[in-house]
Amino acid sequence: MDDYILFDIPGGVEPADGGFLEQLGHRVMVCPGPASGTLCPILTGEGCELAESAHGIVFELDLERAQHRAILARYKEKLRSDVPIRVVVRPGQAEKYPELIKGLKLWTHTPVAGDLDALAAEVEAADRSA
């Protein structure tokens, strides 16, 4: 498959279960988020090919940072509506940012194989209907 699932992870650390997704036929790409002191290209108007071409996104960037919230808001605004987005939230963030995460599926823990299997199935369903 040509599709990939994008992980927005602080520091660009490889996701623990990324190999699981690859066994299911999905490439895994990792974005570490914007470097300190820089603005993410999706917010500057340049766009982000990595995010815009993804077939699914796991967003683990820190919602307490304004730029990270703006990135997630831009994803909701710019990406195709059939691209599944999962947001990993810390305690209290769902209540603190209800409008931002409205309509998105949340994980309150680091994603594990079962979570990723469900995401992969949703990506595949979206691809078939596209």
C-alpha positions in Angstrom: 0.0 0.0 0.0 1.1 3.5 -0.7 -0.7 5.0 2.2 0.9 6.0 5.5 -0.2 6.9 9.0 1.5 10.0 10.4 2.5 10.2 14.0 3.0 13.7 15.4 5.2 12.9 18.3 7.4 15.3 20.4 11.0 14.7 19.6 10.1 12.5 16.6 10.5 9.3 18.6 9.4 6.2 16.7 6.1 4.9 17.9 6.4 1.8 20.0 3.9 -0.2 17.9 4.7 1.3 14.5 6.0 -2.1 13.4 2.5 -3.5 14.0 1.0 -1.0 11.5 3.6 -1.9 9.0 2.7 -5.6 9.4 -0.8 -4.5 8.5 0.5 -2.9 5.3 0.6 0.7 6.5 3.8 2.7 6.3 4.5 4.9 9.4 5.9 8.4 9.1 6.9 10.5 12.1 6.9 14.2 12.5 8.5 15.7 15.6 6.5 18.9 15.4 8.1 22.3 14.8 11.6 23.0 16.2 11.7 25.3 19.1 11.4 28.9 18.0 10.0 28.0 14.5 6.5 27.9 13.1 5.1 24.7 11.6 4.8 25.1 7.8 1.1 24.1 8.0 0.6 27.3 10.0 2.7 29.6 7.8 0.6 28.9 4.7 3.3 26.8 3.1 1.4 23.7 3.8 2.7 20.3 5.0 2.9 17.6 2.4 3.5 15.0 5.1 0.3 15.8 6.9 -1.8 16.5 3.8 -0.9 13.2 2.2 -1.4 11.1 5.3 -4.2 8.5 5.4 -4.5 8.7 9.1 -2.9 10.8 11.9 -2.0 10.1 15.5 -1.5 13.4 17.2 0.6 13.3 20.4 1.9 16.8 20.4 1.3 18.8 23.7 -2.1 20.5 23.7 -0.9 22.8 26.4 1.3 24.6 23.7 -0.6 27.1 21.6 1.2 26.2 18.4 0.4 22.6 18.8 -3.3 23.4 19.3 -3.2 25.6 16.2 -1.6 22.6 14.2 -4.5 20.3 15.3 -7.1 23.0 14.4 -5.5 23.4 11.0 -5.6 19.6 10.5 -9.3 19.7 11.2 -9.7 22.6 8.7 -7.4 21.5 5.9 -7.3 17.7 5.8 -9.9 15.6 3.9 -12.8 14.8 6.2 -12.3 11.1 5.7 -8.8 11.2 7.3 -9.0 9.6 10.7 -7.3 11.7 13.4 -6.6 10.3 16.9 -5.6 12.7 19.6 -3.7 11.5 22.7 -4.8 13.7 25.6 -3.6 14.0 29.1 -6.0 14.2 32.1 -8.1 17.3 32.0 -7.3 18.3 28.4 -10.6 17.0 27.0 -12.5 19.3 29.3 -10.0 22.2 28.8 -10.2 22.1 24.9 -13.7 20.8 24.0 -14.1 22.8 20.8 -10.7 21.9 19.5 -11.2 18.2 19.9 -14.9 18.1 19.0 -15.5 15.4 16.4 -12.1 13.7 17.0 -11.5 10.4 18.6 -9.4 10.6 21.8 -7.0 8.3 23.4 -6.2 8.9 27.1 -3.2 6.6 26.9 -0.2 5.8 24.7 -1.7 3.9 21.7 -1.3 0.1 21.8 -1.8 -2.5 19.1 -5.6 -2.7 19.6 -5.9 1.0 19.2 -3.8 1.0 16.1 -5.6 -2.0 14.6 -8.9 0.0 14.9 -7.3 3.0 13.3 -5.8 0.9 10.5 -9.3 -0.5 9.8 -10.8 3.0 9.6 -8.0 4.1 7.3 -8.7 1.1 5.0 -12.4 1.8 5.0 -11.9 5.4 4.1 -9.5 4.4 1.3 -12.0 2.0 -0.1 -14.8 4.5 -0.2 -12.6 7.3 -1.7 
